Amino acid sequence: MPARRPRTATTNWTECFKGSPATAGGSLVCGTCLDARGLAASHLIEEASRSTMDELAGWVVAVDQVLTF
């Protein structure tokens, strides 16, 4: 199996997720992670919103499939 090259910091995540079927129901972004990186909710794409662990837990219970990374 050939070696896989890891993604770099130059990956444009906005382009990866914008208009993706994975964001059709919205996307949650970890508030603690945003704070640790000095990012505000205004830095997020339209389909994403700042979230909490309580909101994430509610989504996980309510849905059939979850994508995390």
C-alpha positions, 0 to 999 in steps of 0.5 A: 500500500502506498504511503498517504500524505497527511493533510497540511495546514494549507487545506482549505476546509471551507471549500471541503465542506461548503455545499457538502451533503454532510453539512445539509443538516448543519455542522457543529463546531467545538466552542472550546476548540474555537477558543483555544485557536482564538477564533470567533463564530464569525470565522465559520461558514454559514452551515456551521455554528459554535456548539456545546457538549450538551448540544453535540450529545443531543445531536448524537442521540437524535441522528442515525449517523455521525461524522467526526474527525 
